[in-house]
Amino acid sequence: MANKQLTGHSQEVENNLLKKRIIKLESEIAALKLIHSLPASLNSLYNDILDNIPLAILSLNTEGHMQLANMSFIKLFDFDKRRLNTKIHINKFKPFKGTALIKKISKLLDNQMQFDHEIKLGEIGNKYSRFRSRGITILSSEEEVISYMIIIGDITKRKLAESNLIKAKEKAEESNMLKTAFLSNLSHEIRTPLNHILGFMELLLVDGTSSDERSEYSSIVQDSSDDLLKRIDDVIDISKIETGQMDIRKEKVNVIDFLVDLYNDCKKYKDKHKRENVDLILNKQHDYTNVVILTDPIKLRQIFFNFIDNAFVFTTLGKIEIGFTIKNKNGISFYVKDTGVGIDTKHHESIFEHFRQVDNSSTRKVGGSGLGLAISRGLAQLLNGNISMQSKPEKGSIFYLSLPESIVSLETKSINASPADPVYDWKSSTILIAEYEEVDYNLLKVILNKTRAKLLRAKTGDEAIRLYHENKPDIILINYELPVINGIEFTKIIKSKNSMIPIIAQVDFINDNNIYDSKAVGIDKLVTKPIQKESLLNTINDLIINGWF
């Protein structure tokens, strides 16, 4: 009896499922009949409407086979419409394979989970292309699923516009913050010297003030007045540069004389910033007796003052060097090099923007309006030049001012000049020579003695490593075939500790192998024996100028 009841129940379930399937088939047949019964003109109208919709539309049957696609879909996926007759399953559609979209479609087919989300379609479009996709179920009047529709729209332009809008908003907010920080800092920079002036002027009026005290107070008032005028001049200068009202008056300038005067004037910064442990050095480039350029000397001096003042602000130990190099005999590149705190790469461009400082906070350790480098870049452009920099944290910085095609006259030292005349002056530099051959070392010693550099000598690689750690030289000359630890291994060890230390290796001849090996470990220059004096000195000079010590 129980078995009969169970069998009857199962039969009833099967009958119900069969009825539902019949109803579904009848609904699909009715829909097809309706479509076929439509006038051809109306059917064509519907197709035209679909093909002119700028969204890619794809219809799937209940098994997931592609059955209809409009023209936007065909163009987007370069699809042959005739393939719709071959009953392609959506899982086999190549552009969707491996994408998040096919996973969404699978859930739509299996569980009727409709979706609406943003996607990236593999190789469709470019790496910036973004699409919005929707998956919906199409129901019969009996609420039965009869098909599925996938709608895809290209939203790349909209996303790009949104991104640009966000960036513009962030830029505007950043600009507003920078201006707020600038005004706050400028207020502090103006009020501080003004308070000094008012405070010490009042003390000067007090009866009984000694002459020494009056002298000290007067000096403070003078310095504070100079600071106040500098801040005001900065604001006026940046305004003139931005409005195109800055006058440029070019004249012939003797570079050597100009730098000597500049060097003497800039010694005041050492006292101003209390930098007893910082040396100011002038590299006169002794191989040039006369260099004349066409430029505005006042604007050139202003750029240098900004560079050198900054160098003293951020350098508490070491040296600051002023100099120049000649570019292609018609251009000149001035530089100011320091051994200060250095600047992280991410700030290399931003520090030249208006109101910018690496530290814009109200609690920063150094003063200034944040306009000095922006003014310098603006002036450089007015002089038909440009400013660039090299810097790394804890290594120091080099600021360059390049003035192409500015040289009017250039004279080099005569070849008959006295051999006693120095060619280069590196008295503040230490050079480590790692050379085991006595004759080769003596030759290097004779060449380098006239530069006034401090020379250290090691005969083996391990001894050179010890001398490096004890003396921290500015540049290293090594024999490629050093005993105990050879030149390649030596360079690996040293560069792992200080990647910026310049290393020159001497080789008997240059070939592809030693070129490849030396580049791999960071050797800066290969020179061949016998050593050519001028070539070696020029190489060392370039590395000293472009190195951080």
C-alpha angles and dihedrals in degrees: 000000000000091000091052091052092049092049091049092051092051091049090052092052091050091049091053092050090048091050091052091049091049091050090050092050091047089052092051091046090049091050091050091047089051091052093047091045092057116102112262091241092056092047089051090049092055091049091050090051092051093046092052095051106105091222124090107244125191127179122206127192121231091273092054098256119144110249107160137020131175127225094264089057092047092051096043094052098028088237127174106231092208089068089072087079091061094066099240112195113228090236088064094052102113101210090058097047115117094006130121087242095067089053090053091048091050090055089048091054096043102038106011088244103165117208144195117185146130119262145174113229107214109243096358109115118341135305090280096050116117130183137194116220132191129189119196137172122236112217133199124230087268089057091252120142109249100166146343130239126209116197121190126185129186106235097170095115092046092049090047091050090049090049092049090047091051091048091048090049092049090046091051091047091047091048090050091049091048092050090047090049090046093051091046092049093043090050088053092044091052098040094049098060090036090055089048091051094048094042098049094039086059090050090051089060093054113109116241096033109148123236091247090053091046089052092050093047092047090051091052091049090050094049092046091050090052091051092049093050091048092056092048092047090052092056092047093047096050089048091052092048093050094048095044094243098120109117119222119200113184124200138157112286126190102223097206094050091043093053093046091054090044092050091053093047093049095056086085090071090065090061094037093057094033094238103159090154095053121087121209109214131189117206103202096185094231093203089075118068097179131019119170123182134182110237145112104280094198093054091042090053091048091055091049092048090054092048095046096042089053091047092055091045093056100033118078099162134025127024147312117214129198121197149120143232129208118240118206090331092279102066136053133210118201120197141190113200126188140177094223134127094295129216128264115246092244090065097047094101102028095059088067092058122098116275091006127142129159085243113035095169123119089239096057117139098231132050132226137112096256091240101099099091093038088054091046093052091047092050092046091055091049087053089053090250139104140227125227136167146202121204145148129187113270091004103078136242141266121203117196131200110194120194108183120201092007100119115110098172132013126182125178128203114278116254086234092060116128111279088223090068111102116241098192131018113212099151091140094051130087120211122197113207115198102191128139096186108090095207093050092048092050090052091052090046092053092048095047101039091079092057090065090228118148108252126209123187131207125177098197137036095247092050090050090053090052092049090048092056093045098046109021095217122207096229137009130216113194138180107239089224098050114166123243092012113025126219096265095050091042091054092048091055096045096043090050087061099037116012092184099058108113114236125190118192125203116217134178090232137351120244138160093267099055091040090055094043094047093050091048093058097036105258103165099208140007118211125186129227132277088057115233108219101215094042092051094046092048091048093050092046092052091049092047092051093047097040132090116234 
